[in-house]
Amino acid sequence: MNLKKLQDKISQYKTYLESENCHRELYKWESIKYFQEHWNTEADDLHAMYNASLNNLTSRRQWKGRDFFPKEMMLKFIKAEPEYVRLAFRDLFNESKGVDGRVDRFLFYCEELLKIYKEKFPHAKENDHYHTHKVVMMYLTNRYPENHTLYRFKDFRRFLESVDAKNISSSHDLERYAKVTKTIGTFLNKDEEIISLSNARLEDNHYQGENRLMIHEFLIVTNRA
């Protein structure tokens, strides 16, 4: 990784935090707050708990968009097979296991849940569970924001290319993503001005505990230039 290019990106991010646009990603801090307040894998009413956990008054684009309905499908899966869904989230949120394996298994669970759903409701038109690496990393980030950050493969790959990283994979590599984002976080957290500017944006509806969302925002912002 080219340190000079990384430092240039950090300066670019600082300029963003000083701009009028610095609030446009904060709905993600709001999503974490809802999730932290409501999530309970062992809740008796898994459907109501999940629905309340994935909420946001500012934007729902993390789980709803054009031809993109992961929340809607998971709610249907919960109605069809709640204990299987509970098992999938227990495994995903087991921090003693590697992130790559957990994400891959969760996506496998979603494939199986889709099969079960279509068997129970043969006339259902749904053919996609809409869960991707990005969506599953959203769950992990919302549950453990101090350990994980949101993920978009194209942003990560573009960042690696821009700082002259070597051996860039053409497929998902969440273990490397965790290592690289940890390095970025170390640099960002050493800059007191960046920390001050970022924290000054946060309001009561935003999660303000320890988290790594700034790293995800850094990747998005510095890739826009």
Buried (B, 14 or more C-beta within 10 A) or exposed (E): EEEEBBEBBBEBBBEBBEEEEBEEBBBBBBBBBBBBEBBEBEBEEBBEBBBBBBBBEBBBEBBBEEEBBBBEBBBBBBBBBBEBBBEBBEBBBEEEEEBBEBBBBBBEBBEBBBEBBBEEEEEEEBEEBBBBBBBBBBBBBBBBBEBBBBBBBEBBBBBBEBBEBEEBEEEBBBEBBBEBBEEBBEBBEEBEEBBEBBEEEBEEBBBEEEBBBBBBBBBBBBBEE
